[in-house]
Amino acid sequence: MLNLTSPHRLHHLNTKRHNLNTSEITDMASTEEIPKPKIKLYWLNDSRAQRIVWLLEELGLDYEVVIFHRDPQTMFAPPELARVHPLGKAPAVGLTYPGEENETVLVESGFITQYLCDRFGEGTGLVPPRYAPGDAANEGKKETEAWMRYQHLLHYAEGSLMPPLLVALILSIMKGPKIPFFIRPVVGAVADKLYAVFVRPNMEKHLAFLEQLLDTAPSGGPYLCGDKLTAADILMSYPLLTVRPRLQPLESKGKLLEGYPKLWAYVDRLEKEEGYKRAMKRMEKVEGTIRGK
């Protein structure tokens, strides 16, 4: 939207005031294109960065991908990522606006998702409407259930769901071939105990909660916030797509992953989304080119 408080733009309008009426100025304000920044996604293999590729695809934005690879032995991110941001983690998104030299770097998947959708998501449907039609001007009006779910899930994905899955990943490593053979039985027993007292009971709650969310989704679903894909679904894709591969090796004799038909159907549906497939295809093409050198 045209910023009518900008001195430069006010001067531009004032010099043509005798030729413009109010409706024409309003029309200029609504049609002038907002300058878009150069977008650079700092991508790391086996990380949360892939869902940001999907988000950028759904937003229809042009972007460049800068590839980083984990150390194959330690699985740590390379030190070069610390040049992008002091934490040295991915995803990170760099924005360079026209006329500026310095890059603004966004980190944390939830914040990246929220910022990009707030800045570029209008008209995409990726953010549910905050108010029902006609209610936006009604101060104190309760927000829609879809919008409230969306806001909650932006924080839930990393704040509540990811911690037990991260612990599950560590426990899988403890039970894996990288542990020296002579201490593997002891380390494996510790991993089994931690899984039983922390990961499993927490994941039981999360899986039941997610099944309930889908069962009670606005407009009957089939997505978490209603009948349309939102950025919250994209953000939730990473933890949900890792649930089965991370828990199955630790759940050899249990039945934790049985049931939850709506949840597993939803996870399968996410992988069939056209935007998801475009994102995968793009990164497979880039990765193949790099690895082929």
Backbone as CSV, one residue per row, in Angstrom:
resi,resn,N_x,N_y,N_z,CA_x,CA_y,CA_z,C_x,C_y,C_z
1,MET,0.852,-1.196,0.000,0.000,0.000,0.000,0.883,1.239,0.000
2,LEU,0.465,2.286,-0.713,1.209,3.532,-0.777,1.232,4.191,0.588
3,ASN,2.422,4.554,1.053,2.563,5.200,2.348,2.360,6.700,2.172
4,LEU,1.177,7.195,2.488,0.859,8.599,2.274,1.511,9.510,3.298
5,THR,2.196,8.940,4.307,2.887,9.772,5.288,4.338,9.992,4.908
6,SER,4.815,9.344,3.861,6.192,9.522,3.424,6.364,10.906,2.808
7,PRO,7.330,11.733,3.276,7.513,13.080,2.720,7.732,13.062,1.219
8,HIS,8.521,12.099,0.733,8.789,12.032,-0.702,7.499,11.783,-1.471
9,ARG,6.695,10.854,-0.965,5.468,10.521,-1.672,4.455,11.653,-1.555
10,LEU,4.415,12.353,-0.391,3.507,13.485,-0.251,3.869,14.591,-1.233
11,HIS,5.170,14.835,-1.392,5.599,15.853,-2.346,5.179,15.463,-3.759
12,HIS,5.330,14.167,-4.064,4.950,13.684,-5.390,3.464,13.910,-5.639
13,LEU,2.650,13.650,-4.604,1.215,13.833,-4.767,0.839,15.311,-4.812
14,ASN,1.506,16.130,-3.981,1.156,17.545,-3.932,1.438,18.250,-5.250
15,THR,2.501,17.825,-5.948,2.828,18.469,-7.222,1.785,18.172,-8.280
16,LYS,0.968,17.119,-8.051,-0.060,16.775,-9.033,-1.465,16.963,-8.465
17,ARG,-1.571,17.720,-7.370,-2.845,17.818,-6.680,-3.941,18.362,-7.586
18,HIS,-3.576,19.291,-8.459,-4.601,19.893,-9.292,-5.157,18.912,-10.310
19,ASN,-4.471,17.792,-10.528,-4.944,16.798,-11.488,-5.591,15.584,-10.827
20,LEU,-5.539,15.505,-9.490,-6.006,14.310,-8.801,-7.144,14.643,-7.861
21,ASN,-8.139,13.769,-7.834,-9.151,13.876,-6.801,-8.918,12.778,-5.772
22,THR,-9.731,12.750,-4.717,-9.508,11.798,-3.621,-9.566,10.359,-4.085
23,SER,-10.510,10.029,-4.946,-10.645,8.643,-5.393,-9.440,8.204,-6.194
24,GLU,-8.850,9.135,-6.959,-7.682,8.783,-7.756,-6.470,8.540,-6.867
25,ILE,-6.325,9.349,-5.804,-5.222,9.131,-4.868,-5.378,7.785,-4.177
26,THR,-6.605,7.460,-3.768,-6.859,6.163,-3.133,-6.531,5.025,-4.074
27,ASP,-6.876,5.207,-5.359,-6.591,4.168,-6.341,-5.090,3.976,-6.502
28,MET,-4.324,5.081,-6.500,-2.873,4.972,-6.574,-2.326,4.220,-5.373
29,ALA,-2.889,4.511,-4.196,-2.411,3.869,-2.974,-2.643,2.379,-3.002
30,SER,-3.734,1.940,-3.642,-4.068,0.520,-3.619,-3.390,-0.265,-4.727
31,THR,-2.909,0.437,-5.765,-2.351,-0.292,-6.896,-0.835,-0.229,-6.976
32,GLU,-0.194,0.713,-6.269,1.262,0.791,-6.347,1.878,-0.454,-5.732
33,GLU,2.798,-1.056,-6.431,3.397,-2.304,-5.990,4.417,-2.061,-4.886
34,ILE,4.329,-2.864,-3.827,5.283,-2.770,-2.730,6.594,-3.408,-3.172
35,PRO,7.722,-2.705,-3.022,9.003,-3.299,-3.404,9.269,-4.569,-2.602
36,LYS,9.658,-5.619,-3.284,9.948,-6.873,-2.609,11.452,-7.033,-2.428
37,PRO,11.859,-7.614,-1.322,13.289,-7.781,-1.083,13.849,-8.968,-1.856
38,LYS,15.150,-8.991,-1.960,15.831,-10.190,-2.429,15.843,-11.167,-1.261
39,ILE,15.342,-12.370,-1.498,15.195,-13.356,-0.424,16.219,-14.467,-0.608
40,LYS,16.908,-14.754,0.471,17.920,-15.807,0.444,17.624,-16.775,1.591
41,LEU,17.405,-18.042,1.261,17.162,-19.063,2.276,18.442,-19.839,2.529
42,TYR,18.877,-19.842,3.770,20.049,-20.615,4.171,19.550,-21.980,4.639
43,TRP,19.837,-22.980,3.831,19.244,-24.313,3.962,20.296,-25.308,4.435
44,LEU,19.907,-26.164,5.375,20.784,-27.205,5.912,20.097,-28.547,5.738
45,ASN,20.842,-29.538,5.273,20.231,-30.852,5.084,19.761,-31.433,6.420
46,ASP,18.715,-32.251,6.355,18.144,-32.890,7.546,17.815,-31.861,8.625
47,SER,17.132,-30.814,8.220,16.789,-29.761,9.177,15.376,-29.257,8.911
48,ARG,14.972,-28.314,9.736,13.652,-27.719,9.602,13.552,-26.789,8.391
49,ALA,14.648,-26.571,7.698,14.666,-25.603,6.597,13.762,-26.008,5.437
50,GLN,13.510,-27.313,5.265,12.731,-27.745,4.109,11.311,-27.189,4.134
51,ARG,10.746,-27.030,5.328,9.378,-26.502,5.374,9.336,-25.026,5.000
52,ILE,10.463,-24.310,5.145,10.496,-22.918,4.711,10.551,-22.850,3.184
53,VAL,11.180,-23.837,2.549,11.123,-23.927,1.085,9.666,-24.062,0.654
54,TRP,8.947,-24.944,1.324,7.526,-25.145,1.011,6.742,-23.847,1.210
55,LEU,6.994,-23.153,2.313,6.291,-21.900,2.581,6.562,-20.872,1.485
56,LEU,7.812,-20.739,1.078,8.157,-19.779,0.028,7.478,-20.139,-1.289
57,GLU,7.358,-21.428,-1.555,6.657,-21.868,-2.763,5.183,-21.472,-2.703
58,GLU,4.557,-21.686,-1.560,3.139,-21.349,-1.416,2.911,-19.843,-1.492
59,LEU,3.879,-19.064,-1.026,3.761,-17.609,-1.084,4.033,-17.065,-2.480
60,GLY,4.584,-17.907,-3.356,4.864,-17.480,-4.718,5.994,-16.475,-4.814
61,LEU,6.960,-16.557,-3.905,8.066,-15.604,-3.875,9.289,-16.157,-4.603
62,ASP,10.046,-15.254,-5.207,11.336,-15.632,-5.776,12.355,-15.685,-4.647
63,TYR,13.207,-16.685,-4.664,14.190,-16.818,-3.593,15.395,-17.614,-4.081
64,GLU,16.498,-17.359,-3.421,17.742,-18.081,-3.683,18.008,-19.012,-2.511
65,VAL,18.530,-20.192,-2.792,18.846,-21.146,-1.736,20.363,-21.275,-1.615
66,VAL,20.856,-21.094,-0.400,22.275,-21.295,-0.105,22.387,-22.590,0.690
67,ILE,23.135,-23.541,0.159,23.178,-24.894,0.706,24.301,-25.060,1.730
68,PHE,23.960,-25.693,2.841,24.951,-26.125,3.826,24.703,-27.597,4.131
69,HIS,25.777,-28.317,4.457,25.640,-29.732,4.789,26.213,-30.019,6.171
70,ARG,25.562,-30.915,6.855,26.032,-31.339,8.171,27.312,-32.160,8.044
71,ASP,28.098,-32.146,9.100,29.254,-33.034,9.170,28.734,-34.469,9.222
72,PRO,29.148,-35.337,8.311,28.585,-36.697,8.271,28.907,-37.529,9.509
73,GLN,29.938,-37.162,10.247,30.293,-37.923,11.443,29.552,-37.417,12.680
74,THR,29.573,-36.112,12.881,28.956,-35.543,14.084,27.517,-35.115,13.860
75,MET,27.128,-34.900,12.600,25.817,-34.373,12.216,25.609,-32.933,12.685
76,PHE,26.699,-32.260,13.069,26.607,-30.852,13.435,26.559,-29.996,12.176
77,ALA,25.960,-28.809,12.312,25.970,-27.853,11.210,27.390,-27.334,11.011
78,PRO,27.752,-26.968,9.790,29.113,-26.471,9.540,29.327,-25.113,10.201
79,PRO,30.561,-24.797,10.579,30.839,-23.512,11.237,30.528,-22.307,10.357
80,GLU,30.496,-22.505,9.042,30.211,-21.385,8.136,28.830,-20.777,8.378
81,LEU,27.907,-21.568,8.928,26.569,-21.037,9.187,26.590,-19.930,10.240
82,ALA,27.604,-19.941,11.102,27.712,-18.897,12.121,28.013,-17.536,11.511
83,ARG,28.462,-17.522,10.257,28.669,-16.242,9.580,27.346,-15.624,9.157
84,VAL,26.327,-16.462,9.021,24.995,-15.967,8.673,24.304,-15.418,9.915
85,HIS,24.379,-16.186,11.003,23.789,-15.789,12.283,24.632,-16.402,13.392
86,PRO,24.830,-15.694,14.509,25.711,-16.201,15.571,25.357,-17.590,16.092
87,LEU,24.083,-17.974,16.037,23.700,-19.296,16.525,24.140,-20.407,15.582
88,GLY,24.405,-20.073,14.332,24.901,-21.066,13.386,23.926,-22.180,13.085
89,LYS,22.632,-21.844,13.024,21.620,-22.862,12.778,20.772,-22.493,11.569
90,ALA,20.051,-23.487,11.075,19.149,-23.277,9.951,17.763,-23.792,10.344
91,PRO,16.707,-23.216,9.753,16.752,-22.269,8.644,17.040,-20.844,9.100
92,ALA,17.568,-20.082,8.159,17.689,-18.640,8.306,17.277,-18.034,6.972
93,VAL,16.640,-16.894,7.034,16.193,-16.215,5.822,16.785,-14.814,5.812
94,GLY,17.481,-14.486,4.729,18.051,-13.159,4.569,17.197,-12.317,3.642
95,LEU,16.918,-11.094,4.049,16.117,-10.162,3.252,16.951,-8.920,2.958
96,THR,17.089,-8.592,1.685,17.784,-7.376,1.283,16.828,-6.544,0.444
97,TYR,16.405,-5.416,0.994,15.428,-4.582,0.314,16.106,-3.648,-0.683
98,PRO,15.377,-3.257,-1.727,15.941,-2.343,-2.728,16.494,-1.078,-2.071
99,GLY,17.688,-0.698,-2.483,18.313,0.501,-1.941,19.085,0.276,-0.661
100,GLU,19.066,-0.951,-0.141,19.792,-1.263,1.083,20.909,-2.255,0.790
101,GLU,21.996,-2.129,1.521,23.118,-3.043,1.348,23.122,-4.142,2.403
102,ASN,22.686,-3.806,3.610,22.725,-4.770,4.703,21.560,-5.751,4.610
103,GLU,21.850,-6.991,4.894,20.845,-8.050,4.879,20.232,-8.202,6.265
104,THR,18.914,-8.260,6.321,18.217,-8.565,7.567,18.018,-10.069,7.641
105,VAL,18.524,-10.693,8.695,18.475,-12.149,8.813,17.415,-12.550,9.834
106,LEU,16.497,-13.398,9.396,15.460,-13.941,10.269,15.836,-15.363,10.659
107,VAL,15.671,-15.703,11.926,15.888,-17.066,12.391,14.690,-17.494,13.235
108,GLU,14.637,-18.775,13.532,13.542,-19.439,14.235,12.365,-19.631,13.275
109,SER,12.032,-20.886,13.057,11.024,-21.236,12.052,9.686,-20.545,12.281
110,GLY,9.250,-20.476,13.546,7.969,-19.844,13.832,7.968,-18.374,13.478
111,PHE,9.043,-17.678,13.833,9.135,-16.254,13.522,9.253,-16.030,12.016
112,ILE,10.055,-16.857,11.347,10.189,-16.745,9.890,8.824,-16.906,9.228
113,THR,8.089,-17.922,9.663,6.764,-18.181,9.097,5.827,-17.008,9.336
114,GLN,5.806,-16.520,10.567,4.906,-15.418,10.905,5.263,-14.156,10.131
115,TYR,6.544,-13.837,10.051,6.961,-12.617,9.355,6.634,-12.688,7.864
116,LEU,7.010,-13.787,7.223,6.783,-13.892,5.784,5.297,-13.850,5.447
117,CYS,4.484,-14.484,6.279,3.042,-14.472,6.012,2.437,-13.095,6.275
118,ASP,2.888,-12.435,7.345,2.388,-11.086,7.623,2.802,-10.118,6.520
119,ARG,3.996,-10.315,5.987,4.548,-9.369,5.004,4.068,-9.655,3.586
120,PHE,3.964,-10.935,3.236,3.692,-11.282,1.842,2.499,-12.221,1.650
121,GLY,1.796,-12.542,2.728,0.780,-13.590,2.637,-0.616,-13.148,2.280
122,GLU,-0.834,-11.853,2.092,-2.185,-11.386,1.799,-2.705,-12.003,0.504
123,GLY,-3.893,-12.554,0.574,-4.512,-13.143,-0.605,-4.126,-14.577,-0.877
124,THR,-3.224,-15.140,-0.069,-2.795,-16.524,-0.295,-3.648,-17.532,0.457
125,GLY,-4.369,-17.084,1.487,-5.144,-18.000,2.313,-4.317,-18.746,3.332
126,LEU,-3.023,-18.441,3.427,-2.152,-19.160,4.358,-2.376,-18.751,5.810
127,VAL,-3.016,-17.612,6.019,-3.372,-17.163,7.367,-4.892,-17.077,7.441
128,PRO,-5.522,-17.794,8.360,-6.986,-17.714,8.459,-7.428,-16.303,8.826
129,PRO,-8.615,-15.904,8.412,-9.112,-14.570,8.793,-9.268,-14.463,10.304
130,ARG,-8.847,-13.324,10.840,-8.910,-13.142,12.291,-10.348,-13.005,12.783
131,TYR,-11.164,-12.322,11.993,-12.558,-12.111,12.370,-13.468,-12.658,11.286
132,ALA,-14.682,-12.973,11.687,-15.678,-13.385,10.705,-16.003,-12.197,9.808
133,PRO,-16.475,-12.434,8.591,-16.799,-11.324,7.684,-17.701,-10.286,8.342
134,GLY,-17.272,-9.026,8.263,-18.059,-7.942,8.835,-17.752,-7.638,10.280
135,ASP,-16.874,-8.439,10.922,-16.594,-8.245,12.344,-15.288,-7.511,12.616
136,ALA,-14.492,-7.240,11.574,-13.151,-6.688,11.788,-13.190,-5.348,12.514
137,ALA,-14.233,-4.548,12.282,-14.300,-3.224,12.898,-14.938,-3.255,14.282
138,ASN,-15.366,-4.408,14.712,-16.058,-4.526,15.995,-15.035,-4.796,17.095
139,GLU,-14.629,-3.742,17.804,-13.621,-3.899,18.840,-14.132,-4.835,19.934
140,GLY,-13.254,-5.732,20.357,-13.627,-6.675,21.392,-14.293,-7.926,20.866
141,LYS,-14.506,-7.995,19.560,-15.133,-9.180,18.980,-14.178,-10.361,19.082
142,LYS,-14.704,-11.509,19.399,-13.873,-12.698,19.542,-13.332,-13.145,18.189
143,GLU,-12.050,-13.546,18.182,-11.423,-14.021,16.957,-12.009,-15.366,16.534
144,THR,-11.833,-15.696,15.262,-12.316,-16.977,14.762,-11.506,-18.118,15.374
145,GLU,-12.122,-19.268,15.463,-11.425,-20.442,15.989,-10.241,-20.807,15.100
146,ALA,-10.401,-20.660,13.785,-9.317,-20.997,12.859,-8.093,-20.128,13.119
147,TRP,-8.302,-18.835,13.340,-7.180,-17.919,13.586,-6.515,-18.227,14.919
148,MET,-7.317,-18.521,15.942,-6.763,-18.850,17.256,-5.935,-20.133,17.183
149,ARG,-6.427,-21.114,16.455,-5.658,-22.352,16.276,-4.342,-22.065,15.555
150,TYR,-4.432,-21.265,14.516,-3.250,-20.924,13.730,-2.174,-20.299,14.616
151,GLN,-2.557,-19.314,15.413,-1.596,-18.643,16.286,-0.992,-19.620,17.293
152,HIS,-1.819,-20.473,17.852,-1.334,-21.449,18.828,-0.338,-22.414,18.196
153,LEU,-0.655,-22.916,17.013,0.195,-23.918,16.372,1.553,-23.356,15.966
154,LEU,1.626,-22.054,15.681,2.916,-21.450,15.358,3.898,-21.599,16.518
155,HIS,3.377,-21.649,17.736,4.230,-21.799,18.921,4.297,-23.255,19.392
156,TYR,3.207,-23.972,19.209,3.138,-25.363,19.661,4.144,-26.252,18.946
157,ALA,4.335,-26.030,17.657,5.196,-26.908,16.859,6.584,-27.041,17.471
158,GLU,7.194,-25.913,17.835,8.540,-25.948,18.401,8.525,-25.979,19.924
159,GLY,7.556,-25.301,20.528,7.561,-25.165,21.978,7.175,-26.420,22.728
160,SER,6.250,-27.215,22.181,5.758,-28.392,22.902,6.028,-29.707,22.178
161,LEU,5.815,-29.729,20.863,5.894,-30.996,20.138,7.324,-31.435,19.855
162,MET,8.207,-30.499,19.530,9.562,-30.887,19.137,10.440,-31.416,20.273
163,PRO,10.344,-30.910,21.524,11.256,-31.406,22.564,11.260,-32.921,22.750
164,PRO,10.109,-33.601,22.906,10.191,-35.063,23.041,10.700,-35.757,21.784
165,LEU,10.452,-35.174,20.616,10.971,-35.769,19.383,12.483,-35.604,19.287
166,LEU,12.990,-34.495,19.795,14.439,-34.298,19.825,15.094,-35.287,20.782
167,VAL,14.468,-35.493,21.932,14.989,-36.493,22.873,14.950,-37.877,22.235
168,ALA,13.885,-38.171,21.495,13.784,-39.470,20.817,14.924,-39.658,19.827
169,LEU,15.305,-38.593,19.135,16.427,-38.674,18.202,17.717,-39.019,18.942
170,ILE,17.942,-38.374,20.078,19.147,-38.648,20.870,19.138,-40.090,21.371
171,LEU,17.977,-40.563,21.814,17.877,-41.940,22.303,18.128,-42.945,21.182
172,SER,17.679,-42.622,19.980,17.936,-43.512,18.839,19.429,-43.621,18.565
173,ILE,20.132,-42.503,18.705,21.588,-42.522,18.523,22.238,-43.373,19.613
174,MET,21.721,-43.260,20.837,22.262,-44.046,21.948,22.089,-45.545,21.727
175,LYS,21.079,-45.919,20.964,20.837,-47.340,20.697,21.401,-47.773,19.342
176,GLY,22.100,-46.870,18.672,22.565,-47.137,17.321,23.974,-47.692,17.245
177,PRO,24.451,-47.919,16.028,25.752,-48.557,15.804,26.954,-47.687,16.149
178,LYS,26.748,-46.386,16.355,27.884,-45.521,16.684,28.347,-45.688,18.133
179,ILE,27.525,-46.319,18.946,27.909,-46.579,20.332,28.820,-47.803,20.368
180,PRO,29.975,-47.715,21.043,30.883,-48.872,21.122,30.162,-50.126,21.610
181,PHE,30.496,-51.236,21.002,29.776,-52.483,21.246,29.764,-52.881,22.720
182,PHE,30.891,-52.703,23.412,30.991,-53.225,24.779,30.171,-52.423,25.792
183,ILE,29.767,-51.190,25.463,28.916,-50.434,26.389,27.490,-50.277,25.850
184,ARG,27.246,-50.832,24.663,25.939,-50.663,24.035,24.786,-51.198,24.886
185,PRO,24.926,-52.365,25.551,23.805,-52.851,26.379,23.425,-51.887,27.502
186,VAL,24.429,-51.293,28.153,24.149,-50.371,29.255,23.518,-49.085,28.730
187,VAL,24.119,-48.528,27.678,23.594,-47.286,27.102,22.192,-47.513,26.546
188,GLY,21.983,-48.671,25.919,20.666,-48.985,25.382,19.614,-49.100,26.470
189,ALA,19.995,-49.667,27.604,19.054,-49.799,28.720,18.666,-48.427,29.270
190,VAL,19.646,-47.524,29.344,19.358,-46.156,29.792,18.412,-45.474,28.806
191,ALA,18.659,-45.671,27.518,17.800,-45.070,26.492,16.372,-45.601,26.596
192,ASP,16.231,-46.898,26.812,14.893,-47.486,26.945,14.151,-46.902,28.144
193,LYS,14.882,-46.691,29.232,14.260,-46.143,30.437,13.805,-44.706,30.202
194,LEU,14.657,-43.902,29.584,14.297,-42.511,29.302,13.113,-42.433,28.347
195,TYR,13.084,-43.338,27.396,11.955,-43.363,26.464,10.662,-43.681,27.210
196,ALA,10.736,-44.645,28.121,9.538,-45.091,28.831,8.999,-44.031,29.793
197,VAL,9.898,-43.276,30.434,9.436,-42.338,31.463,9.205,-40.926,30.928
198,PHE,9.795,-40.591,29.771,9.635,-39.222,29.270,9.012,-39.153,27.879
199,VAL,9.654,-39.786,26.903,9.210,-39.613,25.519,7.838,-40.225,25.293
200,ARG,7.670,-41.476,25.673,6.424,-42.174,25.354,5.192,-41.519,25.984
201,PRO,5.207,-41.232,27.292,4.004,-40.608,27.865,3.705,-39.230,27.280
202,ASN,4.748,-38.474,26.954,4.518,-37.164,26.347,3.957,-37.298,24.939
203,MET,4.487,-38.236,24.168,4.006,-38.397,22.801,2.597,-38.972,22.763
204,GLU,2.240,-39.774,23.751,0.851,-40.244,23.834,-0.105,-39.061,23.934
205,LYS,0.254,-38.087,24.757,-0.590,-36.897,24.909,-0.649,-36.099,23.613
206,HIS,0.507,-35.931,22.966,0.543,-35.127,21.742,-0.240,-35.787,20.609
207,LEU,-0.076,-37.083,20.439,-0.783,-37.766,19.354,-2.293,-37.715,19.564
208,ALA,-2.724,-37.908,20.811,-4.157,-37.825,21.107,-4.678,-36.403,20.902
209,PHE,-3.881,-35.426,21.295,-4.265,-34.020,21.129,-4.415,-33.667,19.651
210,LEU,-3.466,-34.104,18.834,-3.513,-33.798,17.404,-4.678,-34.509,16.719
211,GLU,-4.946,-35.730,17.141,-6.103,-36.447,16.597,-7.390,-35.689,16.923
212,GLN,-7.457,-35.155,18.141,-8.636,-34.388,18.546,-8.752,-33.084,17.756
213,LEU,-7.618,-32.417,17.521,-7.643,-31.185,16.731,-8.211,-31.439,15.341
214,LEU,-7.789,-32.523,14.729,-8.277,-32.839,13.390,-9.740,-33.254,13.416
215,ASP,-10.135,-33.934,14.476,-11.521,-34.382,14.593,-12.478,-33.212,14.791
216,THR,-11.972,-32.118,15.367,-12.823,-30.958,15.661,-12.435,-29.734,14.833
217,ALA,-11.726,-29.943,13.728,-11.250,-28.819,12.918,-12.414,-27.986,12.391
218,PRO,-12.266,-26.669,12.360,-13.319,-25.809,11.804,-13.679,-26.218,10.378
219,SER,-14.942,-26.085,10.048,-15.466,-26.431,8.716,-15.252,-27.899,8.377
220,GLY,-14.984,-28.721,9.384,-14.815,-30.146,9.151,-13.447,-30.555,8.663
221,GLY,-12.481,-29.627,8.658,-11.130,-29.962,8.205,-11.049,-30.025,6.690
222,PRO,-10.075,-30.746,6.148,-9.251,-31.785,6.767,-7.917,-31.292,7.322
223,TYR,-7.714,-29.948,7.353,-6.463,-29.415,7.875,-6.656,-28.989,9.326
224,LEU,-5.578,-28.653,9.982,-5.645,-28.363,11.412,-6.483,-27.130,11.729
225,CYS,-6.506,-26.169,10.812,-7.245,-24.928,11.063,-8.516,-24.812,10.236
226,GLY,-8.876,-25.862,9.530,-10.101,-25.790,8.742,-9.995,-26.515,7.423
227,ASP,-10.700,-25.990,6.429,-10.769,-26.682,5.140,-9.716,-26.214,4.141
228,LYS,-8.796,-25.339,4.577,-7.740,-24.852,3.691,-6.377,-25.027,4.350
229,LEU,-5.384,-25.304,3.530,-4.010,-25.380,4.010,-3.576,-24.014,4.516
230,THR,-2.942,-23.983,5.686,-2.406,-22.737,6.221,-0.916,-22.899,6.499
231,ALA,-0.280,-21.783,6.824,1.141,-21.827,7.162,1.385,-22.658,8.417
232,ALA,0.380,-22.787,9.280,0.531,-23.632,10.467,0.694,-25.096,10.069
233,ASP,-0.028,-25.539,9.052,0.137,-26.910,8.559,1.558,-27.118,8.037
234,ILE,2.061,-26.118,7.326,3.419,-26.212,6.783,4.433,-26.282,7.916
235,LEU,4.248,-25.454,8.936,5.175,-25.455,10.070,5.107,-26.776,10.829
236,MET,3.927,-27.341,10.938,3.749,-28.605,11.654,4.257,-29.800,10.856
237,SER,4.511,-29.611,9.575,4.883,-30.752,8.734,6.175,-31.414,9.196
238,TYR,7.153,-30.623,9.625,8.438,-31.232,10.000,8.304,-32.170,11.197
239,PRO,7.766,-31.718,12.334,7.656,-32.671,13.444,6.760,-33.864,13.125
240,LEU,5.670,-33.633,12.398,4.748,-34.737,12.137,5.332,-35.760,11.168
241,LEU,6.120,-35.296,10.213,6.740,-36.239,9.282,7.891,-37.014,9.921
242,THR,8.354,-36.555,11.085,9.439,-37.270,11.768,8.937,-38.182,12.879
243,VAL,7.657,-38.107,13.227,7.145,-38.892,14.356,7.406,-40.380,14.160
244,ARG,6.927,-40.924,13.056,7.044,-42.373,12.865,8.492,-42.846,12.730
245,PRO,9.319,-42.208,11.886,10.706,-42.691,11.787,11.507,-42.542,13.077
246,ARG,11.165,-41.562,13.908,11.922,-41.387,15.151,11.445,-42.303,16.267
247,LEU,10.147,-42.576,16.308,9.623,-43.373,17.414,9.611,-44.866,17.126
248,GLN,9.480,-45.244,15.868,9.357,-46.660,15.538,10.527,-47.496,16.050
249,PRO,11.793,-47.053,15.895,12.901,-47.874,16.411,12.879,-48.035,17.929
250,LEU,12.256,-47.091,18.629,12.198,-47.152,20.086,10.937,-47.844,20.580
251,GLU,10.009,-48.091,19.670,8.693,-48.616,20.017,8.551,-50.035,19.487
252,SER,9.599,-50.825,19.596,9.640,-52.135,18.942,8.531,-53.073,19.408
253,LYS,8.162,-53.000,20.687,7.149,-53.922,21.194,5.862,-53.216,21.625
254,GLY,5.822,-51.908,21.468,4.656,-51.159,21.913,3.667,-50.902,20.800
255,LYS,2.594,-50.197,21.148,1.532,-49.910,20.189,1.225,-48.418,20.137
256,LEU,2.234,-47.604,20.473,2.006,-46.167,20.535,1.522,-45.605,19.207
257,LEU,2.070,-46.091,18.101,1.767,-45.517,16.795,0.514,-46.105,16.155
258,GLU,-0.111,-47.066,16.827,-1.356,-47.619,16.306,-2.509,-46.669,16.618
259,GLY,-3.510,-46.705,15.806,-4.629,-45.797,15.992,-4.350,-44.453,15.338
260,TYR,-5.049,-43.420,15.785,-4.907,-42.058,15.264,-5.101,-42.006,13.741
261,PRO,-6.205,-42.522,13.236,-6.395,-42.589,11.780,-6.426,-41.223,11.108
262,LYS,-7.050,-40.243,11.752,-7.108,-38.911,11.146,-5.725,-38.279,11.075
263,LEU,-4.914,-38.492,12.093,-3.579,-37.903,12.119,-2.706,-38.467,11.009
264,TRP,-2.690,-39.790,10.859,-1.821,-40.379,9.834,-2.335,-40.071,8.430
265,ALA,-3.654,-39.974,8.269,-4.202,-39.572,6.966,-3.802,-38.133,6.651
266,TYR,-3.792,-37.299,7.680,-3.381,-35.899,7.517,-1.905,-35.806,7.133
267,VAL,-1.054,-36.572,7.805,0.379,-36.568,7.490,0.604,-37.013,6.048
268,ASP,-0.099,-38.061,5.639,0.028,-38.529,4.252,-0.462,-37.461,3.273
269,ARG,-1.504,-36.734,3.665,-2.050,-35.686,2.798,-1.037,-34.560,2.600
270,LEU,-0.313,-34.215,3.651,0.679,-33.144,3.536,1.723,-33.474,2.476
271,GLU,2.142,-34.730,2.425,3.166,-35.127,1.455,2.642,-35.112,0.021
272,LYS,1.323,-35.064,-0.132,0.730,-35.034,-1.469,0.388,-33.623,-1.926
273,GLU,0.593,-32.636,-1.053,0.312,-31.251,-1.426,1.241,-30.821,-2.563
274,GLU,0.694,-30.091,-3.522,1.484,-29.677,-4.678,2.661,-28.795,-4.265
275,GLY,2.438,-27.906,-3.302,3.526,-27.047,-2.843,4.635,-27.842,-2.188
276,TYR,4.264,-28.860,-1.432,5.265,-29.735,-0.801,6.087,-30.449,-1.863
277,LYS,5.402,-30.955,-2.884,6.110,-31.681,-3.942,7.016,-30.749,-4.744
278,ARG,6.570,-29.505,-4.970,7.428,-28.543,-5.665,8.679,-28.244,-4.852
279,ALA,8.495,-28.091,-3.544,9.637,-27.801,-2.672,10.627,-28.960,-2.668
280,MET,10.119,-30.177,-2.595,10.996,-31.348,-2.611,11.728,-31.457,-3.941
281,LYS,11.002,-31.213,-5.020,11.602,-31.317,-6.354,12.700,-30.283,-6.531
282,ARG,12.451,-29.070,-6.051,13.463,-28.022,-6.190,14.735,-28.384,-5.435
283,MET,14.584,-28.853,-4.196,15.773,-29.148,-3.407,16.477,-30.411,-3.900
284,GLU,15.725,-31.368,-4.396,16.360,-32.560,-4.963,17.182,-32.190,-6.189
285,LYS,16.673,-31.254,-6.972,17.404,-30.803,-8.156,18.683,-30.077,-7.759
286,VAL,18.574,-29.175,-6.784,19.745,-28.422,-6.333,20.752,-29.340,-5.666
287,GLU,20.281,-30.203,-4.798,21.166,-31.126,-4.095,21.859,-32.071,-5.071
288,GLY,21.116,-32.539,-6.070,21.708,-33.436,-7.052,22.813,-32.766,-7.842
289,THR,22.596,-31.487,-8.186,23.607,-30.738,-8.925,24.865,-30.562,-8.091
290,ILE,24.667,-30.218,-6.819,25.819,-29.983,-5.951,26.581,-31.271,-5.696
291,ARG,25.849,-32.337,-5.375,26.518,-33.596,-5.051,27.165,-34.219,-6.287
292,GLY,26.678,-33.833,-7.455,27.234,-34.397,-8.671,28.523,-33.750,-9.121
293,LYS,28.903,-32.634,-8.458,30.131,-31.944,-8.864,31.358,-32.721,-8.444
